[in-house]
Amino acid sequence: MATTRMYNPPHPGEVLRDTVLADRRISVTEFAEKLGVSRVALSRVVNARAAVSADMALRLAAALGGSAESWLQMQAAYDLWRAAKERRVNVQPLKLPA
């Protein structure tokens, strides 16, 4: 099944910063307390310095509604897009005997 990749998808932290934190006028410290994580851990995600983990995705889903899978899919789209832009060694296809 083929999926289309978004061009330059946002890091999930950008979405948190631009929607949750800005729209609800809540600080990183306050939101971190509600999520039960440290301010530093949430700040790293919000500033796109850390990925959304499975645990963080579950916490975000519980606090904001929606699904943990949506946060992880957003992170995967971001990671795949970034990885595809990096220069890497040419990998040869594996040829299996018939």
PyMOL commands that set and color helices and strands:
alter all, ss='L'
color gray80, all
select helices_A, chain A and resi 12-23+28-35+39-46+54-64+68-85
alter helices_A, ss='H'
color red, helices_A
deselect
rebuild
show_as cartoon
